[in-house]
Amino acid sequence: MKKVLQTYGIALIVVAIYAFVKLPVLRLDFISLFSVLIIFFAVAGVLDMMLDRGEKTSKIAKYNFTIAIVLIIYSIAAPFVTSSPILHSKAYRNLIGKVEESKFTEDVSPVSVKDIRLVDEAMAMKLGDKKLGEVPAIGSVSKLGTFHIQSVKGNLYWVAPLVHRDIIKWITSLDGTSGYVMVSASNPQDVRLVQEIDGKPIKIVYQPEAYLLQDLHRHMYVNGLMNIGMSDFTLEINDEGRPYWVTTLYEHSIGYGGSDATGVATVDAETGEIKKYNIENTPKWIDRIQPQDFIVNQINDWGLYVKGFLNSVISEEGVLVPTEGTSLVYGNDNKAYWYTGITSSGGDESTIGFMLVDSRTKEAKLYKQPGATETAAMRSAEGKVQEKNYEATFPVMYNILGTPTYVSSLKDKAGLVKMVAFVSVEDFSVLGLGETKEEALRSYREALSSKGNSIKLEDDTTTQEIEGTVLRISPDVKSGNTYYYMTIDSSENIIFNATSKLSTEIPLTNVGDKVKVSFQKGEKGLVDIMEFDNLNIGNIDIKKKIMLHQLKKTQKKK
């Protein structure tokens, strides 16, 4: 009996070391639990044979080996029976939950031009590295971790922690790395290295690049989270700027498959304090509960198994697939949504619509909006300036003037943003380009107008409308086009300009006329007019005066 206890005691120590290194989830719906049991009984069997070669001990060894073999067989057979899409395609399709069809303009609010994202993850990394290089003492021992986009007090930032470069740097910096970097998603000039809050230094002690008990995953595991799946280790900052690691907690909903988020755990990056939340009571400053790969897989299963498993591999009738690439987009309510286009299984350059999935609640909505894929929009933008060899970033979809619109940055070989492109989702040949977001928006508005689209200015939060009296107006011919410049008494610090293409009333406008103009909100100096209305033209009294004036001139000639 003593030898049996000794054998199992040693086997338990071996398993504990394995668990400390590999961090298996000790839960019945995870195969990793059975891997631990297999190792335990296999080690126990080997130890029985080594410690005592007697008949009795050999029977115990055979017993341990038999259990290990049974567990191996179970680990192979059980996932197929309980989790294979061949047998459970309907369960996989329903994992995303109810997908409601909705109307784009009702759910997706128009975006202000200042909030449109120009900076992608690659550019954020480049800008962050440059910022880190300005402080050699920090850059020599730390590097940037992974950037994740998030809403910070209503503004979008890419945020990445400073992490250890290697195990040597970790050993020499056990008190942690010094803070994090924030890069504005809409303004490449706004790059911050945050090293303190309220005069107190920030230390990132617990992180994926640390070791032993400072390793983030291991720290959470040994502090009670060994019986739940963990995924998507993301650094987010709260409203005060304090960094926390936010980790998705998940379980398997279909046997040993169908990963599904149940909540999150937060870890104070400096103190290591751990808090668990379910989906309902997760703090509002946390943007993402649902990991990107979970959502992509669930959307894929929803479209793939629309008529069962056999249809998905044989006829593919009605099969839908997400387009390549997924992005995190934000509504004006600061809620985050996973966005992906939805196309047919043919994989052409057109979509049947797109889907938005709430990154916290997993509420999914389908918008049937036929149009171009993201890659088709990128090629369209690149083709417009192909002589410059610019490369388009993966676009983000916005509601621009009531129209679903891809917005993409065009970067040169050095990775710097040179232009901005607005491309219609419905028709990727309708696009606007400019060196700034404002120029691109003006160009896009003209492109929509020339195609006969109904521009919904009432849905445009980027415009401002004023009325006033024309103080000065003068034409100027450039490249064969006549531009009209005017000043209005209600905004004397602005010079407005437009061509007759915008309105046939502009060439007929004189000093003293009452006019109504719409223009880009917040602009000063020389401003392009978006809409123009001469309030005098069409006025009956004014017409009568003009007719009387012409009649008097005729009578004088006689």
WOZI-V485645 format. One record per residue. N is the residue number from 1. RES is the residue in one small letter. PHI is phi as a letter, one per 40 degrees, with the letter a starting at -180 (999 if undefined). PSI is psi in whole degrees, -180 to 180 (none if undefined). Layout:
<<N RES PHI PSI> <N RES PHI PSI>>
This chain:
<<1 m 999 -39> <2 k c -42> <3 k c -35> <4 v c -45> <5 l c -38> <6 q c -43> <7 t c -50> <8 y c -30> <9 g c -45> <10 i c -42> <11 a c -39> <12 l c -39> <13 i c -43> <14 v d -45> <15 v c -39> <16 a c -42> <17 i c -43> <18 y d -45> <19 a c -39> <20 f c -33> <21 v c -48> <22 k c -19> <23 l f 56> <24 p c 148> <25 v c 120> <26 l c 76> <27 r a 143> <28 l c -27> <29 d c 15> <30 f b 128> <31 i c -25> <32 s d -29> <33 l c -43> <34 f c -28> <35 s c -40> <36 v c -45> <37 l c -38> <38 i c -46> <39 i c -42> <40 f d -52> <41 f c -33> <42 a c -44> <43 v c -41> <44 a c -41> <45 g c -44> <46 v c -42> <47 l c -38> <48 d d -44> <49 m c -34> <50 m c -37> <51 l c -32> <52 d a 121> <53 r c 11> <54 g c 167> <55 e c -43> <56 k c -45> <57 t c -37> <58 s c -36> <59 k c -39> <60 i c -40> <61 a c -45> <62 k c -38> <63 y c -45> <64 n c -43> <65 f c -37> <66 t c -45> <67 i c -43> <68 a c -42> <69 i c -42> <70 v c -42> <71 l c -36> <72 i c -46> <73 i c -43> <74 y c -42> <75 s c -24> <76 i c -43> <77 a c -42> <78 a d -45> <79 p d -37> <80 f c -46> <81 v c -42> <82 t c -17> <83 s b -10> <84 s c 133> <85 p d -22> <86 i d -37> <87 l b -16> <88 h b 37> <89 s c -37> <90 k c -41> <91 a c -39> <92 y c -40> <93 r c -34> <94 n c -2> <95 l c -32> <96 i c -17> <97 g g -170> <98 k c 126> <99 v b 112> <100 e c 139> <101 e c 138> <102 s a 173> <103 k b 130> <104 f d -52> <105 t c -19> <106 e c -33> <107 d b -31> <108 v b 109> <109 s c 152> <110 p c 151> <111 v b 145> <112 s c 144> <113 v c -31> <114 k c -20> <115 d c -3> <116 i c 134> <117 r c 132> <118 l b -27> <119 v c 122> <120 d c -180> <121 e c -40> <122 a c -41> <123 m c -36> <124 a d -41> <125 m c -42> <126 k c -45> <127 l c -38> <128 g c -42> <129 d c -39> <130 k c -42> <131 k c -41> <132 l c -33> <133 g c -17> <134 e c -13> <135 v b 82> <136 p d -34> <137 a c -32> <138 i c -43> <139 g c -24> <140 s c -22> <141 v b -15> <142 s b 162> <143 k b 171> <144 l c 137> <145 g c -159> <146 t c 135> <147 f c 138> <148 h b 139> <149 i c 144> <150 q a 160> <151 s c 124> <152 v b 105> <153 k f 43> <154 g g -6> <155 n b 146> <156 l c 130> <157 y b 146> <158 w c 128> <159 v b 132> <160 a b 138> <161 p c 158> <162 l c 130> <163 v b 165> <164 h c 141> <165 r c -39> <166 d a -179> <167 i c -32> <168 i c -44> <169 k c -32> <170 w c -45> <171 i c -38> <172 t c -3> <173 s b 55> <174 l c -15> <175 d c 3> <176 g h 169> <177 t c 165> <178 s c 73> <179 g g -153> <180 y a 169> <181 v b 137> <182 m b 132> <183 v b 122> <184 s c 135> <185 a c -16> <186 s b -14> <187 n b 103> <188 p c -15> <189 q c -15> <190 d c 90> <191 v b 126> <192 r b 138> <193 l b 108> <194 v c 116> <195 q b -9> <196 e a 156> <197 i b 125> <198 d f 39> <199 g g -2> <200 k b 135> <201 p c 148> <202 i c 133> <203 k b 129> <204 i c 89> <205 v c -49> <206 y c 125> <207 q a 158> <208 p c -24> <209 e c 7> <210 a c 180> <211 y b 167> <212 l f -130> <213 l c -4> <214 q c -9> <215 d c 128> <216 l d -52> <217 h c -44> <218 r c -38> <219 h d -43> <220 m c -38> <221 y c -49> <222 v c -10> <223 n b 35> <224 g h -4> <225 l b 46> <226 m c -6> <227 n b 28> <228 i a 145> <229 g c 144> <230 m b 138> <231 s a 163> <232 d f 65> <233 f c 105> <234 t b 133> <235 l c 121> <236 e b 153> <237 i b 143> <238 n c -175> <239 d c -21> <240 e c -3> <241 g g 6> <242 r c 132> <243 p c 136> <244 y b 144> <245 w c 128> <246 v b 120> <247 t b 130> <248 t c 133> <249 l b 135> <250 y a 165> <251 e b 172> <252 h c 125> <253 s c -16> <254 i b 87> <255 g g -116> <256 y b 17> <257 g b -176> <258 g g 60> <259 s c 130> <260 d a 126> <261 a c 139> <262 t b -13> <263 g i -161> <264 v b 162> <265 a b 135> <266 t b 145> <267 v b 120> <268 d c 119> <269 a c -21> <270 e c -48> <271 t c -21> <272 g g 6> <273 e c 132> <274 i b 134> <275 k b 139> <276 k b 144> <277 y b 145> <278 n c 178> <279 i c -37> <280 e c -37> <281 n b 17> <282 t c 133> <283 p d 147> <284 k c -26> <285 w c -11> <286 i c 120> <287 d c -38> <288 r b 122> <289 i b -39> <290 q c 115> <291 p c 150> <292 q d -44> <293 d c -32> <294 f c -47> <295 i c -43> <296 v c -45> <297 n c -41> <298 q c -37> <299 i c -42> <300 n c -44> <301 d c -37> <302 w c -41> <303 g c -30> <304 l c -42> <305 y b 35> <306 v c -30> <307 k b 35> <308 g g 174> <309 f c -46> <310 l c -41> <311 n c -33> <312 s c -22> <313 v b -12> <314 i b -75> <315 s c -27> <316 e f 31> <317 e c 125> <318 g g 6> <319 v c 134> <320 l b 147> <321 v b 148> <322 p c 149> <323 t c 166> <324 e c 131> <325 g g 138> <326 t b 142> <327 s b 157> <328 l c 118> <329 v b 158> <330 y b 138> <331 g c 173> <332 n c -8> <333 d c 8> <334 n g 10> <335 k c 145> <336 a b 142> <337 y b 139> <338 w c 127> <339 y b 137> <340 t a 145> <341 g c 156> <342 i b 126> <343 t b 171> <344 s c 167> <345 s c -12> <346 g c -25> <347 g g 35> <348 d c -166> <349 e c 11> <350 s b 155> <351 t b 157> <352 i c -7> <353 g i -160> <354 f a 167> <355 m b 140> <356 l b 130> <357 v b 122> <358 d d 124> <359 s c -7> <360 r b -55> <361 t c -16> <362 k g 17> <363 e c 125> <364 a b 136> <365 k b 138> <366 l b 132> <367 y b 111> <368 k c 95> <369 q b 89> <370 p d 140> <371 g i -156> <372 a c 153> <373 t c 168> <374 e c -40> <375 t c -35> <376 a c -40> <377 a c -40> <378 m c -44> <379 r c -36> <380 s c -44> <381 a c -43> <382 e c -37> <383 g c -27> <384 k c -28> <385 v b 46> <386 q c -25> <387 e c -19> <388 k c -12> <389 n f 37> <390 y c 153> <391 e b 128> <392 a c 140> <393 t c 161> <394 f c 126> <395 p c 158> <396 v b 137> <397 m c 133> <398 y b 164> <399 n c 104> <400 i b 116> <401 l f 36> <402 g g 12> <403 t b 130> <404 p c 125> <405 t b 133> <406 y c 134> <407 v b 127> <408 s b 147> <409 s c 147> <410 l b 119> <411 k b 150> <412 d c -175> <413 k c -23> <414 a c -2> <415 g g 14> <416 l c 141> <417 v c 122> <418 k b -32> <419 m a 167> <420 v b 140> <421 a b 133> <422 f b 122> <423 v b 129> <424 s c 131> <425 v c -39> <426 e c -38> <427 d a 104> <428 f c -4> <429 s c -14> <430 v c 108> <431 l a 159> <432 g b 136> <433 l b 150> <434 g a 160> <435 e c -18> <436 t b 167> <437 k c -38> <438 e c -43> <439 e c -43> <440 a c -39> <441 l c -41> <442 r c -45> <443 s c -40> <444 y c -39> <445 r c -42> <446 e c -40> <447 a c -40> <448 l c -42> <449 s c -42> <450 s c -24> <451 k c 1> <452 g g 16> <453 n c 148> <454 s c 106> <455 i c 126> <456 k c 88> <457 l c -24> <458 e c -18> <459 d c 2> <460 d c 109> <461 t c 2> <462 t c -3> <463 t b 159> <464 q b 143> <465 e b 134> <466 i b 160> <467 e b 150> <468 g a -177> <469 t b 135> <470 v c 122> <471 l c -40> <472 r a 149> <473 i a 136> <474 s a 138> <475 p c 156> <476 d a 129> <477 v c 124> <478 k b 123> <479 s f 39> <480 g g -4> <481 n b 140> <482 t c 120> <483 y b 137> <484 y b 128> <485 y b 136> <486 m a 155> <487 t b 149> <488 i b 140> <489 d c -27> <490 s c -10> <491 s a 71> <492 e c -18> <493 n c 4> <494 i b 136> <495 i b 116> <496 f c 145> <497 n a 151> <498 a a 168> <499 t b 171> <500 s c -14> <501 k c -31> <502 l c -43> <503 s a 135> <504 t c -9> <505 e c -19> <506 i c -46> <507 p c -20> <508 l c -3> <509 t c 138> <510 n b 165> <511 v d 135> <512 g g -12> <513 d c 145> <514 k c 129> <515 v b 160> <516 k b 127> <517 v b 148> <518 s b 139> <519 f a 173> <520 q c 123> <521 k c 134> <522 g g -8> <523 e c 148> <524 k b 168> <525 g g -127> <526 l c 119> <527 v b 134> <528 d c 137> <529 i c 135> <530 m c -40> <531 e b 143> <532 f b 137> <533 d a 118> <534 n c 111> <535 l c -18> <536 n c -36> <537 i c 125> <538 g h -13> <539 n c 126> <540 i c -44> <541 d c -40> <542 i c -41> <543 k c -42> <544 k c -43> <545 k c -41> <546 i c -42> <547 m c -42> <548 l c -39> <549 h c -43> <550 q c -36> <551 l c -41> <552 k c -41> <553 k c -38> <554 t c -41> <555 q c -36> <556 k c -39> <557 k c -36> <558 k c none>>
